[in-house]
Amino acid sequence: MNNLSRGLNWVEISKEALSNNVKQFRRIIGENVLLCPCVKANAYGHGLLECSKTFIEAGANWLAVNSLYEAEALRAGGVVAPIYILGYVEMSELVRAVELECRLVAYNREMIEALGAIGKPAKIHIKVETGNNRQGVFVKDLIEFVEFVKSFGNIEIEGLTTHFANVEDTTDHSYAELQLAKFNEGIKKLESIGVDVPIKHCANSAAAILFPKTHFQLVRVGIASYGMWPSNETYLSYLKEVGDGFKLMPALTWKTKIAQIKTIPAGEYIGYGCTYKTGHETKLAILPVGYYDGYDRGINGGHVLICGKRAPVRGRVCMNIIMVEVTDIPEAKLEDEVILIGCSGDEEISAEQFGKWAGTINYEVTTRINERVPRIFV
Ligand SMILES: Cc1ncc(COP(=O)(O)O)c(C=O)c1O
């Protein structure tokens, strides 16, 4: 990979944290449920291949990706664990997906016909539409769809799946209950025609943490595998309804170093658009990271950590540079390490905190750290 930001800013990933998170899930799902971390979107920005290998070594069973290209990268990197592709695979690429022994999400007849025509053994997981209204077959159409699939001898219905729309955004889980009821209805319908799909799955991180009844035979856990809670609401629900010592460890630390220290007088503007004017003589640290790297230009009121202390971002985030005030950190000097996300001393800047400053969520914060920023596994 071409690391165009090498040396300027980088991401450190703690393997210990990734392994801890796998073990936390294993404890709550037990030995008989398959643990399938979601490693799509460059493992939520943490680094696809290394994270996948670490998860498997720590005891995960399957891996979920979004695209065939991610699956290819895993196979090329020596990963032999079962891979489930959650997203769309183009008709012309289905042969390749079958060759790589990927499990495919299925919800339309065109795809089934194309898989049938390939003639080689193919494993699919039928997605049931229970209320997210993305991919999925309606419960009323499920039997017909399954009969259609069964007319192709080479296609195995290995899985039946659905995805929750509103399990992490709220402490009111009635919509999730409704979706689960629809999923169970689908399962019963298929049982009524003698079809018992071996691997049923619906749980994302929040559902897996909060509701054991969603575990079925496999859980697809994304965000929490990296040590982040899906939301504050999930954390609150967990404290209220479960609260049995489920301890996640955030795996990602994003770092840079000071490229320049300078002192500017009172009454000076900082950065593009002259959005910040100094009210007093100000010591600034210039940092070689910007929105190209994924440091959101919308950041408002953000901080970084220098020498274990908070330094506020001043002026607009530029493409490759940010300016932070270090007037109250007199010891800050050239090439000192800077924490953009992570811990330093007693201070922490979490991806959740960063997301609040940027008007978004932890999922987006870490997945948007440019793939070219080096990931260093420690
Ligand atoms: C189909 C599907 N399953 C599981 C997940 C994992 O969700 P989470 O990261 O909340 O655990 C996702 C994430 O977007 C998803 O799209």
The ligand as an SDF file (V2000), in Angstrom:
LIG
                    3D

 16 16  0  0  0  0  0  0  0  0999 V2000
  -25.8790   -6.4850    7.9570 C   0  0  0  0  0  0  0  0  0  0  0  0
  -25.0260   -6.0170    9.0870 C   0  0  0  0  0  0  0  0  0  0  0  0
  -24.7980   -6.8460   10.1160 N   0  0  0  0  0  0  0  0  0  0  0  0
  -24.0430   -6.4880   11.1620 C   0  0  0  0  0  0  0  0  0  0  0  0
  -23.4800   -5.2310   11.2440 C   0  0  0  0  0  0  0  0  0  0  0  0
  -22.6530   -4.8560   12.4490 C   0  0  0  0  0  0  0  0  0  0  0  0
  -23.2530   -3.8280   13.1740 O   0  0  0  0  0  0  0  0  0  0  0  0
  -22.5380   -3.2340   14.4740 P   0  0  0  0  0  0  0  0  0  0  0  0
  -21.3070   -2.5560   13.9850 O   0  0  0  0  0  0  0  0  0  0  0  0
  -23.5240   -2.2740   15.0310 O   0  0  0  0  0  0  0  0  0  0  0  0
  -22.2420   -4.3790   15.3550 O   0  0  0  0  0  0  0  0  0  0  0  0
  -23.7050   -4.3260   10.1990 C   0  0  0  0  0  0  0  0  0  0  0  0
  -23.1300   -2.9820   10.2790 C   0  0  0  0  0  0  0  0  0  0  0  0
  -23.3970   -2.0700    9.5930 O   0  0  0  0  0  0  0  0  0  0  0  0
  -24.4910   -4.7300    9.0950 C   0  0  0  0  0  0  0  0  0  0  0  0
  -24.7340   -3.9030    8.0770 O   0  0  0  0  0  0  0  0  0  0  0  0
  1  2  1  0
  2  3  1  0
  2 15  2  0
  3  4  2  0
  4  5  1  0
  5  6  1  0
  5 12  2  0
  6  7  1  0
  7  8  1  0
  8  9  2  0
  8 10  1  0
  8 11  1  0
 12 13  1  0
 12 15  1  0
 13 14  2  0
 15 16  1  0
M  END
$$$$
